[in-house]
């Protein structure tokens, strides 16, 4: 029995890492309503769009998404933010948190929020886009995004800019000082040898 539980936990963890929704039984155990199927989820959702995750934040629970096509709902900008947790503090982790994978394309069915910031959790219908899901697209494939939307996060690089400038400048300065010192020593040697 213990091996069966361990195997089920391993399959569930692998699914989470791959961006797949948990199986229906696991979702029910987490407090999610029973899954009525993706077609019903799309019919019930207020906003449905396809997008690729460009950047991650909040330990993989916040995704900056490049919108490809909008299947349902209002016009969306080119870039939106989807937060996959109900926690209001970044250090709080819940069993319902959704983790996203960078560079993965999803069919997003956020449960709340308005453009360009949405919220959901593991109970929503969001899932990695497959050819089967892509076949459910509305006629014409949906509408394209309009406008820029949220900016890409700087990924923390901004705080390293002073170091990225200071270190090369210090190396150049050290090289110039060494070259000046060598030139000074060379200038002294001939005078000492000639005397």
LINHUHU-V255787 format. One record per residue. N is the residue number from 1. RES is the residue in three letters. PHI is phi in whole degrees, -180 to 180 (none if undefined). Layout:
((N RES PHI) (N RES PHI))
This chain:
((1 UNK none) (2 UNK -63) (3 UNK -67) (4 UNK -65) (5 UNK -65) (6 UNK -63) (7 UNK -65) (8 UNK -64) (9 UNK -65) (10 UNK -65) (11 UNK -64) (12 UNK -63) (13 UNK -64) (14 UNK -63) (15 UNK -63) (16 UNK -64) (17 UNK -65) (18 UNK -87) (19 UNK 83) (20 UNK -86) (21 UNK -71) (22 UNK -66) (23 UNK -57) (24 UNK -55) (25 UNK -64) (26 UNK -68) (27 UNK -63) (28 UNK -64) (29 UNK -64) (30 UNK -77) (31 UNK 100) (32 UNK -81) (33 UNK -67) (34 UNK -57) (35 UNK -79) (36 UNK -85) (37 UNK 103) (38 UNK -67) (39 UNK -65) (40 UNK -68) (41 UNK -60) (42 UNK -63) (43 UNK -62) (44 UNK -81) (45 UNK -72) (46 UNK -82) (47 UNK -134) (48 UNK -139) (49 UNK -152) (50 UNK -104) (51 UNK -158) (52 UNK -111) (53 UNK -73) (54 UNK -96) (55 UNK -149) (56 UNK -121) (57 UNK -148) (58 UNK 52) (59 UNK 59) (60 UNK 86) (61 UNK -96) (62 UNK -123) (63 UNK -119) (64 UNK -94) (65 UNK -116) (66 UNK -85) (67 UNK -73) (68 UNK -98) (69 UNK -147) (70 UNK -101) (71 UNK -89) (72 UNK -157) (73 UNK 103) (74 UNK -75) (75 UNK -66) (76 UNK -116) (77 UNK -76) (78 UNK -64) (79 UNK -134) (80 UNK -127) (81 UNK -117) (82 UNK -124) (83 UNK -104) (84 UNK -99) (85 UNK -150) (86 UNK -95) (87 UNK -68) (88 UNK -95) (89 UNK -117) (90 UNK -66) (91 UNK -87) (92 UNK -91) (93 UNK -116) (94 UNK -122) (95 UNK -69) (96 UNK -94) (97 UNK -64) (98 UNK -102) (99 UNK -104) (100 UNK -107) (101 UNK -116) (102 UNK -64) (103 UNK 68) (104 UNK -97) (105 UNK -99) (106 UNK -124) (107 UNK -96) (108 UNK -92) (109 UNK -130) (110 UNK -62) (111 UNK -88) (112 UNK -158) (113 UNK 101) (114 UNK -133) (115 UNK -58) (116 UNK -102) (117 UNK -123) (118 UNK -122) (119 UNK -133) (120 UNK -159) (121 UNK -149) (122 UNK -67) (123 UNK -81) (124 UNK -70) (125 UNK -85) (126 UNK -58) (127 UNK -158) (128 UNK -59) (129 UNK -71) (130 UNK -122) (131 UNK -65) (132 UNK -66) (133 UNK -69) (134 UNK -60) (135 UNK -69) (136 UNK -87) (137 UNK -59) (138 UNK -66) (139 UNK -57) (140 UNK 82) (141 UNK 81) (142 UNK 97) (143 UNK -104) (144 UNK -76) (145 UNK -71) (146 UNK -133) (147 UNK 89) (148 UNK -84) (149 UNK 87) (150 UNK -75) (151 UNK -77) (152 UNK -70) (153 UNK -67) (154 UNK -79) (155 UNK 58) (156 UNK 77) (157 UNK -70) (158 UNK -54) (159 UNK -72) (160 UNK -96) (161 UNK -57) (162 UNK -58) (163 UNK -68) (164 UNK -66) (165 UNK -92) (166 UNK -68) (167 UNK -64) (168 UNK -62) (169 UNK -63) (170 UNK -65) (171 UNK -66) (172 UNK -64) (173 UNK -62) (174 UNK -62) (175 UNK -63) (176 UNK -65) (177 UNK -64) (178 UNK -64) (179 UNK -63) (180 UNK -65) (181 UNK -64) (182 UNK -64) (183 UNK -64) (184 UNK -64) (185 UNK -66) (186 UNK -65) (187 UNK -66) (188 UNK -77) (189 UNK -62) (190 UNK -62) (191 UNK -66) (192 UNK -71) (193 UNK -71) (194 UNK -79) (195 UNK -85))
